[in-house]
Amino acid sequence: MPDAQLELVEVAQAAGVRATFAGSGGAVVGTVNGEEQLEALRDAYADVGADVLAVEPGTAGPADEHDAGPSDNVVALDRRPR
């Protein structure tokens, strides 16, 4: 496993987010519990050059476009090119 992929999981786990590999070769998926944890994850990923895309299960778009509950965000984490 490339170090960059391991780093994405380790950063998420350090922020308290359950994360695993997505199988795409450059992203991981995880779940967050509320907006505070989501913002902490965004900050941690920004520090390593990665993005966070929060989506609500059962919808076709980002969680910001829907009324997501505090623990139903699924997060796709993708590394930015450096």
C-alpha positions as CSV (number, residue, x, y, z in Angstrom):
1,M,0.0,0.0,0.0
2,P,1.5,3.4,-0.9
3,D,2.4,5.7,2.0
4,A,0.0,8.4,0.7
5,Q,-3.0,6.1,1.1
6,L,-1.9,5.0,4.5
7,E,-1.5,8.6,5.5
8,L,-5.2,9.4,4.6
9,V,-6.4,6.6,6.9
10,E,-4.1,7.6,9.7
11,V,-5.0,11.2,9.6
12,A,-8.7,10.3,9.7
13,Q,-8.3,8.0,12.6
14,A,-6.3,10.6,14.5
15,A,-9.3,12.9,14.1
16,G,-11.5,10.2,15.6
17,V,-13.0,9.2,12.3
18,R,-13.5,5.5,11.3
19,A,-12.0,5.3,7.9
20,T,-11.0,2.6,5.4
21,F,-9.6,2.3,1.9
22,A,-12.1,2.9,-0.9
23,G,-10.3,0.7,-3.4
24,S,-9.8,3.5,-5.9
25,G,-6.1,3.9,-5.2
26,G,-6.4,7.5,-3.9
27,A,-9.3,7.8,-1.6
28,V,-10.7,6.5,1.7
29,V,-14.2,6.5,3.1
30,G,-15.3,7.0,6.6
31,T,-18.1,8.2,8.9
32,V,-18.2,11.3,11.1
33,N,-20.3,12.0,14.1
34,G,-21.5,15.6,13.8
35,E,-20.3,18.9,12.4
36,E,-17.5,19.4,14.9
37,Q,-15.8,16.2,13.9
38,L,-16.3,16.9,10.2
39,E,-14.7,20.3,10.6
40,A,-11.8,18.8,12.6
41,L,-11.3,16.3,9.7
42,R,-11.4,19.0,7.1
43,D,-8.7,20.9,9.0
44,A,-6.5,17.8,9.4
45,Y,-6.8,16.9,5.8
46,A,-6.1,20.4,4.6
47,D,-2.8,20.2,6.5
48,V,-1.8,17.2,4.3
49,G,-3.2,18.4,1.1
50,A,-6.4,16.4,0.9
51,D,-10.1,17.2,0.4
52,V,-13.2,16.0,2.2
53,L,-16.5,15.5,0.4
54,A,-19.4,14.9,2.8
55,V,-22.4,13.2,1.4
56,E,-25.7,12.0,3.0
57,P,-26.6,8.4,2.4
58,G,-29.5,7.8,0.1
59,T,-29.1,11.2,-1.7
60,A,-27.5,12.2,-5.0
61,G,-25.5,15.1,-3.7
62,P,-23.4,16.7,-1.0
63,A,-24.7,16.7,2.6
64,D,-24.8,20.6,2.5
65,E,-27.7,20.4,0.0
66,H,-29.8,18.2,2.3
67,D,-30.9,18.0,5.9
68,A,-28.3,15.6,7.1
69,G,-28.5,14.5,10.7
70,P,-25.5,14.9,13.0
71,S,-24.2,11.3,12.5
72,D,-25.3,10.4,9.0
73,N,-22.5,11.9,6.9
74,V,-20.5,9.5,4.8
75,V,-17.2,11.1,3.9
76,A,-15.1,10.5,0.8
77,L,-11.5,11.7,1.3
78,D,-9.4,12.3,-1.8
79,R,-5.8,13.4,-2.0
80,R,-5.1,16.6,-4.0
81,P,-2.3,16.6,-6.5
82,R,0.8,18.2,-5.0
